[in-house]
Amino acid sequence: MISLVLAILNFIIGTALKNSRSKTKAYLILAASFVVLCFGVARTDNALPLLNFKGSGTIDNPYRISSELDMLKFREMVNNGYSFDGEYLRQTNDIDLSSEENWTPIGIMPDGPLFRGNYDGDGYSISNVTMNHFGEDVGFFGKLAGTVENVVMTDCNVVGNCVGGIASHGENGPAIYNCIVTGSLHGDTRAGGIADNMMGTVVNSVSYAVLESPAIGGISGYDSNEIINCYSVYGYEGSVLDGSEISEITADLLNQYIDCLRDEPNGSLLNDWVYQDGLLTLTHKD
């Protein structure tokens, strides 16, 4: 793209200098061309990070997130204003984020850029996420406006005011499907194993997270529009925010509910559950 812009401008500038009888007019053309060039390069550079991801962002050929570098680039793009609205990403490897001393959440509270696309963890782990922030947007996604499924957060260590493992807050009906959180979450005000005040939907998800806070919810620390078929170590009958208790038959119950979602939008993306080494986990598509 840059080469094309340069070639066109070179032709325009050369023609102007050759045909213009006025040096002033020629220099004005040069100045205008320089502005166009800078604008074009800036616009091109803003799009270049997408070229680092394999795939085209469609449901059938999603952008691939395969490394820590990819994950950092994904966060950078969202927090700088690229929402991925209508686009799909899929994680293709386990990603260890222990080198990030204090993870900056994806999506900025209260009114900053948000992720509005679809992120599919494909059952691979995002491990060793450490966060210690004073604000309310303390979760892997600080504030979420899109859909997340099949994400496995393992051994997270989260400290903040209102905290959630996958997401803290939400906007305009976000959704979390088929996700797992293990580790510890400490909230000065609230803590939820999967989310806090997400104002969206949490479906078919499991939390093994240890929670410390004046107000805790095994699944949601405060509010979600719907919590459906979710399970946690804090679960007990009658508590929507805590979900249901994890038992030997939980994997079967989770897979049965996936069968009910297959015909729903993005239902084909949901991975099957298995019980392995004493914990529930997810299969991979590939």
N, C-alpha and C positions, 0 to 999 in steps of 0.2 A: 504493500500500500504506500509506504513512504517513497519507494523508488518511483512509483507511478506519479505521485504528487510532484516529486522533483523533476521528472521528465516533462510533465505538462508545464510547470512553471518556467523551466529552462526555455521551452519553446516560446511561451508568451513573452518572457523578458527579452529574449533575443530578437523576436519580431518587433517589439516595441522600440528597442534601441536602434534597430536598423531603419525603421520606417518613420520614426518621430523626428520632426524638424525642431522640436523644442526640448532642450535638455531638462527644463523644469517638469514638463509633462512626462518625460521618460523616467525621471527620478520619482515622481508621484506614483507611476505604475510600479516601479521597483518597490517602493514602500508598501503599497497595497498588496503586492505579491508576497512580500515578506510576512505581513500579517496573516495572509491566507495560509502560507506555509506553516507558520507557527501553530495556527489553529488546527490545521489538518494533522500535524504531527502529534499535537496534544490529544486530539480525539483518537488517533490511531493508538497512541501509547496506552490510553485508558482501556482499549479493547484488547491489547496484547496479552494480559494475564490469562485470558480465556484460552489462548493458544497453548498454554502450558498444560492444560488438561486434555487427556484423550477423550474422545467422544464429542457429540454435537449438542448435548443438553436436552435431548428428547427422551421420552419414556422408554423407547426401544434402544436408544444409544446415549445413555446419560454421560455427563462429565464424570471422569474417574478420579477419585481421591485415593491415592495409593501410598502416600508418605507423609511424614511430619511437615515437609516443605509444602506439599499440596494443601494440607490443612491450614497452615499459616497463611498461604495465599488466599484460600477461601475466606478466612476470617477478615483478612485485609480488604478484600474486594467488597464484602458485605458492609463492613464498618466505614468504608469510604464511599458508599452509596450505590453499589451494584446489588440489587435485591434478588436477582435470579428469578424474578416473577415469571411463572409459567414454565420454568426450566427444572431439569432433574439432575441430581448428582448421586453417585453411588460409590461407597467406600469399597476398596478391593483388597485391603490388607489390614492386619492388626497395626494400630498406630500408638506408639508410646510417646506421651508428652511430658515425661519426667524432666526433660531439659528446660521446659518452660517453668521458671520459678514461681510465677504468679500469673496464671492464665487470664487473659483479657477476654471477657465473654463476647460471643457473636451476637450483634444486635445491641443498640445503645439506648438506655433509658434516659429521659422519659420519651423524647420525641426524635431521637436520632434514627439513622438508617437501620433497617430490619431485614432479616431473611424472609422472603416471601415465596421461595421455591419449594422443592421437595428434596429432602436429604434422606437417602437410603443407606443405612449402615451395613446392610447385608449380613448381619450377624457377626461382623468383625469387631474386635474390641477397640475402644479408645481408653487407654489406661494411664493411670498415675497423673490425673489432672489435679493440680493444686491451685486453689483460689483463696485469696484473703483480701476482701474489699469491704469498704465501709458502706457502699451504696446498696440499693435494693435489687439491682439487676445481677444477682450472683447465681449463676448457673452456667452450664456449658454454652447454652444460648441465653444471653441476658434477658432479652425480650424477643419473643418469637411471633412471627406473623404467617409462617408457612406450615408445612407438614414434615414431620420426622418419623421415620419408621425403622425398625430393626437395628437400633443403636444399642450397643452394649458398653456402658460406662463401668469400668472396673477399677477398684482401689482409688476412688476419687477422695479428695480431702478438701472440703468446701467450708469456708467461714465467711459470714456476712450478716446482713440484717435480715432480709427475707430470701431464703435460699431454696433452690430446687436442683436435683441432679441433672436432668435434661434441660430444663428451662426454668427461669424464675418467673417472669411475667409473660403476658401474651397480648396480642392485639388482633381484633377482627376475626375471632374464631379459629385460632391455630389448632393443630391436631397432632397428637403423639400416639403412635400405634406400635405395639410389639417391641417395647424397649425394656432394658434391664439396667438397674443401677446397683453397684456395690461400693462400699467404702464408708465414709463418715461425713455428715453434714451438720454444721453448727450454725444456728440462726439466732441472732440476738433478739429477734422478734418472732420469726416463724421459720419452720423447716419442713419441706415436703420431699419425700424420697424421689419422686419423679418431677414434680413441679411445685410452684408456690401459687401465686395469684395469676394463673395463666389465662383465665377467662376463655377457655376453649374446651377441647375434648381430649381425654386420656383414655385410651382403649387397649385392653389386652396386654397390659404391662406389669412388670414385677420389680419390686424394690427389696433388696437385702440390706439397704443402707442403715447404719446406726445413726440415729437422729438425736440431737441435743438442742432444745429450744423451749421457751415458755409455752409455745404452741406448736405441736407437731402433727403431721398427718403422714401415714405410711406412704400414701400416693400423692396427695396434694396438701400443702401447708395451710391453704386458706380457701381458695375458690377455684372451681372449674365448672363450666357449663354442664359437662357430663363426665362421669367416671364410670366406665363400663368394663366389667369382667377383669378387674385388676386385683393384684395380690401383693402382700407385703408381710414382712416379719412382724409388723405392728398391726396387721389386719385383725379385725374381729367382726362378728356378725352385727349388722345394724349401723356400721360406720361407713358412710360413702367415701369420706376423705381418706380413711385408712385402707379401704379395700377389704378383701377377704384374706384369711390366713393361707399361707402356703402349706400344701400337703402333698402326699404322694400322688394324688390324682390331678394336681394342678396342670401338668403338661397336657394331659388329655383334655381338660376343660379349655385350655388356651387354644389348642388345635381345633377343637369343635367349634369354637367361636370364629376362628379364621374361616372355616367352611361357610359360615353365614355372611362373611364379608367378601367373598371371592368376586361377586358380581358388582360390588360397589366400586366407585372411582378409586383407582390405585390399589384395589383389593388384590390384584395379581402380584403385587410387589411384596406381600407379606410372607415371611419365611416361617417354616415349621419349627416348633419347639421340641427340645429333647431334654431328658433328665440325665445329667452326666456328672460323675464325681461329686455327687451330693448337691449339685446346683442345677437350676434350670438354665439352659442356654439355647441359642438359635442355630439353625443350619445355615449354609450359604447357598446362593443360587448357582454358582459355578462349581 
